[in-house]
């Protein structure tokens, strides 16, 4: 949105929080941001409010707006994953949300069952850039990359993730470098946590190539990130929607995630599914190796990554199926969300 010219009321990293322990100290700040946003919306007097993702923040804003002005049409973009955990959210949000734009094809029925209208509008990842061979060669030449294995490293886009995953990824890179001395590592750095990543990597035993963001437009930052995926033999990623970005470039992956003890217990108690990876969920498989919570150890991740470098285990087939289900071949895929909004106001 910023790349399209929108100006944010505050830095989006304020909302980049996950886990119970991590959020508790930030509660006063979060309530302040909610109230600031509500005031700004009321001043604008819109006919339609479109809230995007971040349900724990956006839906609180929407609830307040509905109380203040019942006539504003409220549309939420990105259906909460009620099929995975906290299914009661669909019922709660139906009291103040009119229409939901769903990114996954199986989500609209969950929303419609609670009285909201909902459309599957395709996942934004299907609009990822198409990287050609000339661009790949130029990128490799620019960054002195040779013919050895290239591994993209993605420790996360939130400060908490980086702090938890950085020491583990450091060990994995040391292990892989010992096994594959000609391996090369690339780390595309998210703009919001650039300083944090630079500081963390200073202490790594094997230094990846950092794709920094100085003097780049947001579009260039995004393109370089996808370029690194497209030339990589494999990726080591903190679990999240980045797995779909990797899938769009047919980059085999191993995913990992570590949380605080309390958050781990909470997720295990409330989760309705036994996988966190959307490729596994969409294809009803366990094709993407996941190392979550107690399984998130350097030795276990190294073993999976080593196996992946030797054999992609049909990941490419699963990625192709996932992209098809997410709407990559849909007509007017760039316009589906906009058309759904216009149809429902």
N, C-alpha and C positions, 0 to 999 in steps of 0.2 A: 504493500500500500504506500509506503514511503517512497518507493521507486516510481510510483504513479503520481506523486506530488502531494500526497496527504501529509499533514503535520500532526504528530502525536501530542496529546496533552501531557504525557510524561514518558519516561524511558521504559520501553517494553520489558526490560530486564527486571523491573519491579514485579512483574507477574510470572517470571520464569522460576517458579518454585514447585517442588514436588516433595511429597512425603509429609507425614504428620509433624514430626519433630522439627523439620526444616521450616514449616509454615508458621508454627505457633509464635515465634518471636516477631514475625512480620505482620501479625494480625492488625495492629493499630494502623500501620502504613497501608495495608490493603483496604481497610474500611475508609481511610482517607481518600484513596484513589477511586473507590466506588462512588463516594459522595461527590468528588470533583467531576467525575464523568456524568453523573446524573444531572448536576447543575448545568453542565455544558449542553447536554441534550435538550433540556427544558428551554434554555436560552435560544436554541436553534429552531424550536417549534416544528419539528419534522412531521411529515405525514406517515413516514415509515421509519422504523428503527431496525437496522440489520446488525445483529451482534455476531461476531466471528470467533468461533472456537472458545478457548479458555472458559469452559462452562461455569466453574466455581466463581469466577469473577463476573462474566457477562450475564449470567442468569440472575445474579443478585441485582445487577444494574437494571435488567429488564423488569424484574419484580417491582422495584421501586418506581420505575417509569409507569407501569400499568396502574399503580395506585394513584399516582399524581395525575395522569392523563389516560383514561381508559380508551380514548379514541385513536391513539397511535397504534398502527399495525406493527406487530413485532414479529420479525423473522429471524430465526437463529440458523446460522450457517455452520455446519458440522454437527451432526447428531451425536449426542453423548453416547459412549459405548455401553449402553445399558444391557446389551447382550453379554458383556464381559463381567461387569460388576455394578453394584448399586442400581438395580433395575427400577427402584422406586423413583428415580430421577425423572423418568418419562411422565409419570403421573403428576409430580410436583410442578414440572415446567409447563404442563398443559394449562395451568391456571392463568398463565400470563404470556405464553408464546402461542402465536396463531399458526405459524407455518415453519417447517424445518427443511433445510436443504441437506440431504444425506450424501455422504461421500462413498458409502458402500452399498451395493445393490440390495442387500438383505435387510437394511435398516428401516425403510419407510413403514413397514407393518407395525413395528414397535411403537412408532410415533402415532400412527393412525389409530391404533388400539386405544389410545388415551384421548382421542378426540381432536388431535391436531391434524392438519394436512401436511403432506410431506412428499417431496420428489427426490429421486436419485438423480444427481446432477453430474455424476462423474467425479473422479478424484483429480485434484490439480496436478498430480504427478504425471498424468497422461499428456500434459502440455509441456513436459520437460524438453529441453533443447535436443535436437538431433545432431550428434557430433560426427563430422566426416573424417576420413582418413588423413586428409591434408592438415586439418586442425590438430589431430593427434600427433602427427610427425613434427609439426611446428612446436607444439607444447613440449614434447620430449627433447627436442633440440635446445629450446630455450632454457630448460632446467637440467640439461646434461644427464638425461636418463638413458641408461643403456638397455640391453636386451635381457637383463636379469629380471626376476619376479618383481612386480610393482605391487605394493600393498597400501591401500588407503586406510588411514587410521582416523577414527572419529570418536573422540572421547566424550562428546556431548556438547550441547549448546547452552547448558545451564551451569552456573558456578558450582552448585552442589554436586552435579554429576562429574564435573572435571576434577574436583577434589577427591572424590571417591574412586574414580576410574583411573586417574593418572598413574598412581603407583602400580596398579595391576597391569595396565597397558605397557608401562615401562619394562616390566619383567618379561612380558610376552615378546616385545621387540628384541630384547637381549637374547631370549631363547631362540627366536626365529633367525636372528642374524648369525647365531652360532651354527645353526643347521644349514642356513642358506647364506653364505658370506656375500653373495652378489645381490641379495635382496635390497630393494629400495623402498623407502617409506615416504608417503605423502600425507600431510595433515592439512586439509582445507579448514581455515580458522573462521569460526562464526564471528561476525563483526562485534556483537555485543560482549563477547568474552575474550577478545583478542589479547588484551594485556594479561589476563589470567592464564591463558594457554601458553603464551610466550614464557611467563614466569615458571609455569609447571614444567615445561619441556627443558628448561635450563638444567634440570637435575636428572634428566633421562640418560641412561647409559648409551643408548643409540638415538641419535638426533634425526628426526624425520625432516623432510623438506616442508617448511611451513609456507602455505599459500596465504600471504597476508593481504590486507585490504587497502593499504595506502594508495592513494591516487587512482583508485578504481571506482567506477560507478557500481551501484547495486546489481545492475544487469551483468556487468563483467565479473563480479564476485561470484554470482550464481553460475555463470557459464563456466568459469574455471573449475568450480567445484564439480560440475557434471563431467567436465573434460577429464578430471582426475579419476572419476569413477570409470569412465569409458576405457581408459588405458590400463586399468588395474587388473592384476591376476586374481586378486581377492581383496576383501575389506574386513577390517576389524572394527565393529561399531557398537557404541552404546545403544541399547534397545530403544526403539522409537520409530517415528514415521520415516526416518532416514533410510530404513530398510526398503521402503518403496522407491525412494530416489535411486538407490543402488540397483534395484530391480529394473528400473526404467532404462538403465544402461547395461543390463545383463552382467552385472558385477557380482560374482559369488561372494558370500559373506558368512561371517561368524558374528553373532550378537551376544552381548553380555550386559548385565545390570546388577549393581549392588546398591542396597539401601540401608538405612538405619535399622536396628533390631526391631523397633516398634513398628516402623512402616512395613517391614518384611512380614511380621506377624499379622498385621492388619490386612495386607493384600492376600496372604494365603488363606485367611479366614473368609474374606468376602468375595474372592474371585470365583467366577462361575466357569471359567475355562482354564486349561492347563498349559496354554501357550500364550506368549505376549506378542508374537510376531505375526503381522498381518498376512504375510505370504503363506505361512502355515495355516492361518485361520481360513483364508479364502480358498486355498486348495485342499483343505481338510487333510493336511499332511504334517509331518515333522521334518521336512526336508531342510529347513534352515536350522543349523545347530544353535541352541540357546544355552547360555550359562548364566542363570539368574540366581540372585541371592547367595545361598551357601555354595552353589555350584560355580560361582564367579571367582575362580582361582586361576592364577597365571598358568599353572601346569595343565589344567584341563582345557583352557582356552588354546594354549599352544598346541596341544594334541589335535584339537579340532581344526585349527588353522593349517597345521601341517598336512592333515588328511585332505583338506580342501585344495591346497596347492598341488596335490598329487592327483586329485579327482574331484570334480565339482558336484558329484553325486546327483546329477539331474536337476540341479538348481535352476539352470537356464530354462528348462521346460516349465517348471513351476512359476518362474518369473513371467514368462510369456503368457501363461494362463491367467495370472494375476492381472497383468496389464489389460488383457482382453476383458476381464470381468469389471475392471474399473473404468472402462469406457474409452479405451484408446482408439477404437474404430468407430465411435459414435459420430454421427453427423453433427456439425456445429458444436463440437465438444467445448470450444472456448466460450460458447454463449449459453450453455444449458442453465447455469446458475442465474444469469441475468434474466433469461426468459421465464424461469420459475418464479423469480421475484415479481416481475411485471404481471404475470398471470394471477398473482395472489394478492394484489393490492387494490 
